[in-house]
Amino acid sequence: GAKHRFERVPSLVAAWDIMDADGNGRLDMGEWGAALRDAGFHGNTVKLFKDIDLDGEGTIGLNEFDMEAYRFWEEREEGRRAAREQKAKEVEKMMAFRASMDVSTRGEIKREIKNGEQFKEFLVQCFGGKFNFDRPKSLAYAWKIFDKSGDGSVTLAEFAEALRTTGFQGSTTKIFREFDSRKRNVIKIRDFDEAAADVFEEEQAVQEARRAAEDAAFKRKQDAQQTMDGSQRVENAEDFKAFLIKFYGGKFGFHPVLSMVHAWRTFDKSGDGKLSISEFAEALRKTGFQGSMTTIFKELDSDKSGVLDLAEWDAAAAEEFHRQEAEKAAQLDKDLAAQDKRVAAFLHKEKDPDPLREWAEVKAALVNRFGPRFHFRPDETLAWAWREVFNPRGKPNIQLADFGIGLREGGIQAETRSVFSQLDHSTAGFITLADMDEAAAEFQAAFVEQEAQAAGQKQREVDKMMAFRKSMDVSTRGEIKRSVDTLPAFKQFLIKQFGAKVYFDPLKSLKVAWSSMDTSGDGKLTLREFSQGLQAAGLQGSVPKFFKMLDRQGKGVIGVDDLLALVEPGGVGDIPEGDEQEMQEATPSSLNAAAVVLSEQAVVCDGECDTQDATPE
């Protein structure tokens, strides 16, 4: 777990990868015991194995070991498979390009390259092998070959010379001119490729930083040498300490104490806290020191013991060194304690001191765990747990492994085998929901039947709609070709034509129809708007006739309430076909209203309609 910061799931997956040495996804008793012994485990490996081996097959899988870790492992493997597929696609793309460019067995591209994009693909194939054919990196590498002078620009001569060794066949000048968009007779890397320029500049920055670090180290060494060779020659212990601070203190801002601590750690390779004259001389030679090592050593060795300790090296550095070591020890103790705690939690997480042994106890725990959403009704709760936890695949029965995984998913600690055997009355090796609870099985059967009825009702509604559309002779474009002659048929026409989005609810369907026809949004429909809306819906029938029936006040316009009256109990939509003539005769009208109706009808029909139907009595 240390490399995963002791995160539970990644640590378990890493442990499983180590234990499953052959990679077959299963562990037998031998692999399990050997892996735990290698990890330093001293407990009962056999008992632990049997506790995890729920199905008793003699092997365990990661899903039995830990379900969360198994899901994490599956996601990781899916990611690896996707990466492999992506790599395969890239290789396939590269091979397709090489085939399209007619690549010879020696890697020479025979087909002529005609534009800049083909040229870049050509360069990727030539130079991209070491970069897994990464396009920006390959092109950045190609630019380095072009720009041999390193001045950041490439002339046509340099460009042509670099291409001679690649097997390039095409117009070098044409390709160069395509990149030289500013007509300067030189190209820069950003003229060549923006992404490659970003990669190239990033590499240049890294190289500059590395060179700067190397120059700084070399300068420190030179300064130290000058200190020894110049006027400030190392002649005593104080000069020696100043030399060490200057040589080793760069990373600490030349802090005296921290620099001396770092120098001590460098000199004391054995880590025993002491320096002999040989260790002292060997470390000092690597710094370029050319003074009298023996003289400096004897001056530092104040107790004349022949070895140096840290206090003799530097008193302040000794205090800082011990402080750092104390911090390291405290952090190590903290990390080890946390590791021990996690290991203990892992080894004992499945060991409940008092696991449930009776099915009645497990049943009560399941109801308590999943019951709040069902008001703790046992039959409904257990039926849901059967569908969602124990048997999500909808099998007619489940086995011991399914039962154990379901208990784990539900957070129920129980003696899985014992409880399962209590339910497996026939000793067939599997159980059904009826074995768990008869009432839950009855509820599940009713639930399935209710779902089937709902599905059947929905199908019947669809069949009814299709039958209606067929009876109305609906064309492939949704236009109703059969004439609508009666008010009930007109109502059904509106419901079927506009009701699909509202599940053919009559009232909602008519509201949708109204919104479709009332394009001006003024809450009123004239005969013109009414006719245009119905004709667009595919109605074939006497539009003025229906308009007159809905215009009960004879104003020459209708409102949404007039249209919704078609579905009101006892409204105009319920009038039998034989009584429609009487309703028309009872409709109040006036000469003015008749004139309005007739004038608008003339506009809509343009002289082709039979106006007698719309003439008021």
Stockholm file with secondary structure:
# STOCKHOLM 1.0

chainA/1-617         GAKHRFERVPSLVAAWDIMDADGNGRLDMGEWGAALRDAGFHGNTVKLFKDIDLDGEGTIGLNEFDMEAYRFWEEREEGRRAAREQKAKEVEKMMAFRASMDVSTRGEIKREIKNGEQFKEFLVQCFGGKFNFDRPKSLAYAWKIFDKSGDGSVTLAEFAEALRTTGFQGSTTKIFREFDSRKRNVIKIRDFDEAAADVFEEEQAVQEARRAAEDAAFKRKQDAQQTMDGSQRVENAEDFKAFLIKFYGGKFGFHPVLSMVHAWRTFDKSGDGKLSISEFAEALRKTGFQGSMTTIFKELDSDKSGVLDLAEWDAAAAEEFHRQEAEKAAQLDKDLAAQDKRVAAFLHKEKDPDPLREWAEVKAALVNRFGPRFHFRPDETLAWAWREVFNPRGKPNIQLADFGIGLREGGIQAETRSVFSQLDHSTAGFITLADMDEAAAEFQAAFVEQEAQAAGQKQREVDKMMAFRKSMDVSTRGEIKRSVDTLPAFKQFLIKQFGAKVYFDPLKSLKVAWSSMDTSGDGKLTLREFSQGLQAAGLQGSVPKFFKMLDRQGKGVIGVDDLLALVEPGGVGDIPEGDEQEMQEATPSSLNAAAVVLSEQAVVCDGECDTQDATPE
#=GR chainA/1-617 SS CGGGTTCHHHHHHHHHHHHCTTCSSEEEHHHHHHHHHHTTCCSCHHHHHHHHCTTCSSEEEHHHHCHHHHHHHHHHHHHHHHHHHHHHHHHHHHHHHHHHTTBCTTSCBCSCBCSHHHHHHHHHHHHCGGGTTCHHHHHHHHHHHHCTTCSSCEEHHHHHHHHGGGTCCBCHHHHHHHHCTTCCSEECHHHHCHHHHHHHHHHHHHHHHHHHHHHHHHHHHHHHHHHHHSTTCCCSHHHHHHHHHHHHCGGGTTCHHHHHHHHHHHHCTTCSSEEEHHHHHHHHHTTTCCSCHHHHHHHHCTTCSSEEEHHHHCHHHHHHHHHHHHHHHHHHHHHHHHHHHHHHHHHHTTCCSSCBCSHHHHHHHHHHHHGGGGTTCHHHHHHHHIIIIICTTCCSCEEHHHHHHHHHHTTCCBCHHHHHHHHCTTCSSEECHHHHCHHHHHHHHHHHHHHHHHHHHHHHHHHHHHHHHHHTTBCTTSCBCSCBCSHHHHHHHHHHHHCGGGTTCHHHHHHHHHHHHCTTCSSCBCHHHHHHHHHHHTCCBCHHHHHHHHCTTCSSCBCHHHHHGGGSTTSGGGCCGGGHHHHHHHSCCCHHHHHHHHHHHHHHHTTCSCGGGGCCC
#=GC SS_cons         CGGGTTCHHHHHHHHHHHHCTTCSSEEEHHHHHHHHHHTTCCSCHHHHHHHHCTTCSSEEEHHHHCHHHHHHHHHHHHHHHHHHHHHHHHHHHHHHHHHHTTBCTTSCBCSCBCSHHHHHHHHHHHHCGGGTTCHHHHHHHHHHHHCTTCSSCEEHHHHHHHHGGGTCCBCHHHHHHHHCTTCCSEECHHHHCHHHHHHHHHHHHHHHHHHHHHHHHHHHHHHHHHHHHSTTCCCSHHHHHHHHHHHHCGGGTTCHHHHHHHHHHHHCTTCSSEEEHHHHHHHHHTTTCCSCHHHHHHHHCTTCSSEEEHHHHCHHHHHHHHHHHHHHHHHHHHHHHHHHHHHHHHHHTTCCSSCBCSHHHHHHHHHHHHGGGGTTCHHHHHHHHIIIIICTTCCSCEEHHHHHHHHHHTTCCBCHHHHHHHHCTTCSSEECHHHHCHHHHHHHHHHHHHHHHHHHHHHHHHHHHHHHHHHTTBCTTSCBCSCBCSHHHHHHHHHHHHCGGGTTCHHHHHHHHHHHHCTTCSSCBCHHHHHHHHHHHTCCBCHHHHHHHHCTTCSSCBCHHHHHGGGSTTSGGGCCGGGHHHHHHHSCCCHHHHHHHHHHHHHHHTTCSCGGGGCCC
//
